[in-house]
Amino acid sequence: MDREQFRKAGYAAVDRICDYFENLESKDVVPNVQPGDVAKLIEPEAPEQGQPWDEIAKDFDRVIMPGITHWQHPNFYAYFPANTTYESILADMYTGAVSNPGFNWLCSPACTELESVVMDWVAKLLGFNEGWMNAGQVGGGIIMGSASESALTVCIAARERFLRLHPNTPTSELVIVGTNQTHSLGAKAALILGVEFVAISTSAEDNWSLRGETLETELKRLEEKGKKPFILLATIGSTSTGAIDNIAEVTEVTAHHPDLFLHIDAAWAGVFLSLEECRQECFLETINARAKNANEVKNDAAICAGGEVHSFCTNLHKSGLVTFDASCLWIRDRELLTSALDVTPFYLRTAQATSGLVIDYRNWQIPLGRRFRSLKIWYVLRSFGTNGFRSHLRKLVNLAKYFEEIVRSEDGVEMFTPRSFSLVVFRILDPSKNREIENKLNAAFIKRSNEEHKIMLTQTSVGGKQCVRVAIGSRETEERHLKESWEGIIRPLIAKAREDVKAEAN
Ligand SMILES: *Cc1c(COP(=O)(O)O)cnc(C)c1O
C-alpha cells in the first residue's frame, strides 16, 4: 500500500466506522456463531503473494463483523462497559503513525511528558491531592494496559518493600490479602509471584464490603499462623455487586500494621470519584489522607507509612470514555516502583534519566516497551471537558436509578444488593422462598438470556445466591432501551425460566 492508497483506504475506513455506529442499534448484541465458525472463514496460512487492499477491506464485513459482540450496543449490559469515543479512535490512528515503544524519555519525549501531565489531569478530576501527582515528583501516575497488570505491578513493589523491612522472609510465608469479593486479579498475582492469596469473608449484612474489625481479626489469625501479609488489595466497586470496602476503617487497622501495603482496585468504579456526590461513598478523604507519622518513616527501609492508601487503580476504558486500553495507576511514592523494577543495563542509560530530570516509565512497569495511550485520554478530556466527562457518568447513574425503579416495581424479583453507581444486581424470587429453587430460577433465566441475541447480561453468585447483573454503560443506552429490554425481553424470559424450572421439577 502506498501513501495515496492509504489516503483513500483511510477515508473509506472512517466512512465504514460511521456506518457501523449509525446501524448499531439494529444489530443483535450477541453474534449468532458457534465455536470455530469464524476461524473456518480464515485461510489457514498467510498468503505468499500480497493481496489488493479492496479484497482485504471487504473481509472485515464478511469475516469479522459476524463474530463481533457489540459492546457499544444500547442493550449491552454484561460484565462492565467498554466505552469508545471518536476522539480515542482518532488518537489510536495517530499513535499508529508515530508508532514507538516509549520505554524511556528519549524514545519520544512527547509520549512520556503527555502521560505524566494527563495523569495529573485525571488525578485532579477524581479529586486526588498533590501527593498523588507527577508534578510533585514523589508520587505519580502511569497508564497501564489493565487493572490486573496494575495490581501485579504493585504486588511486586509491595513484596520488595516488605523484604526491605524484613530481609530473608521465606516466600512460603508471604501472603496477599483480599476478600471473597476481590477480583480474580488478586489470586492471579499470587499465582504469578508464587505466594498465597487469602480471601477474607465478607457478609450480606455489610453489603459484601470489608470492615475494619474483620480485617483486624484476620490479620491476627494470619500472624498466629506465622504468615506475612505484605499487601492488602481493597476494592471500590467489586465486580459482582459493586461493593465498596470501608477504606476508612481499613486504614485505621493498617496504621497498626505498617508493613502492609494498601492498594485500591477501583477498576470500574474509580471514575465515579469525579462526581462530587460520590466522593464520600468512595472514601476520597481517606485516599488523600497521609498517615500522622508519614514524614518520619520516609527512609530507605520503609517508604510510605502504614495507615494510608499506597496505590490506586481505575480503568478509563470501562465507563471513562477512553477506548480500551487505559488503566490508570497512581502510587504515593514512585520509589516503591522504581526500587523494585529498575534494571538499567548500559545500553538503556540516558543522560536525561541519569541526571534525574525525566521519568523513565519502563522502571515503573513490567515490560520494557509501552503503548502511547495518553493521547486518547488527552483528546477525550479536551473534547468532552471535565463537565462532559461528568455528565456522561451522571447519565449512567440516572439510567441505573431508572432501571432500579423498574426492578422495585416488579413482582417476583428483588434488588439483591443496593444499586452501586450504574450497576444493578437483581434476583428472581420464588414464592417458596427456597434458596435452591431460586438459584435454579436465576440460572434458568441466564440460560434463556444467553440464547437471546438482542440483549447481553451476565450472572453472578454471592453468598451462595445466584443473581443477575445489569451493568449500564453504553453511550447509546437511553431510558427507552431499558424499558423495552425489561418489558420485551427480560420479563418474558423470567416467565419462561419459571416454566423451565417447573417442568424440570415434574
Ligand atoms: C474490570 C475489573 C478488573 C479487571 O480489569 P482488567 O483491566 O481487565 O484487568 C479488576 N477489578 C475490578 C473491580 C474490575 O471491575
The ligand as an SDF file (V2000), in Angstrom:
LIG
                    3D

 15 15  0  0  0  0  0  0  0  0999 V2000
  -12.8310   -4.9840   35.3750 C   0  0  0  0  0  0  0  0  0  0  0  0
  -12.2490   -5.1680   36.7150 C   0  0  0  0  0  0  0  0  0  0  0  0
  -10.9970   -5.7560   36.8790 C   0  0  0  0  0  0  0  0  0  0  0  0
  -10.2150   -6.3240   35.7380 C   0  0  0  0  0  0  0  0  0  0  0  0
   -9.7700   -5.3320   34.9230 O   0  0  0  0  0  0  0  0  0  0  0  0
   -8.6570   -5.5880   33.7980 P   0  0  0  0  0  0  0  0  0  0  0  0
   -8.2810   -4.2130   33.4260 O   0  0  0  0  0  0  0  0  0  0  0  0
   -9.3350   -6.3180   32.6990 O   0  0  0  0  0  0  0  0  0  0  0  0
   -7.5590   -6.3630   34.4000 O   0  0  0  0  0  0  0  0  0  0  0  0
  -10.4790   -5.8340   38.1420 C   0  0  0  0  0  0  0  0  0  0  0  0
  -11.1440   -5.3890   39.2130 N   0  0  0  0  0  0  0  0  0  0  0  0
  -12.3690   -4.8290   39.1000 C   0  0  0  0  0  0  0  0  0  0  0  0
  -13.0630   -4.3440   40.3280 C   0  0  0  0  0  0  0  0  0  0  0  0
  -12.9510   -4.6880   37.8420 C   0  0  0  0  0  0  0  0  0  0  0  0
  -14.1470   -4.1150   37.7270 O   0  0  0  0  0  0  0  0  0  0  0  0
  1  2  1  0
  2  3  1  0
  2 14  2  0
  3  4  1  0
  3 10  2  0
  4  5  1  0
  5  6  1  0
  6  7  2  0
  6  8  1  0
  6  9  1  0
 10 11  1  0
 11 12  2  0
 12 13  1  0
 12 14  1  0
 14 15  1  0
M  END
$$$$
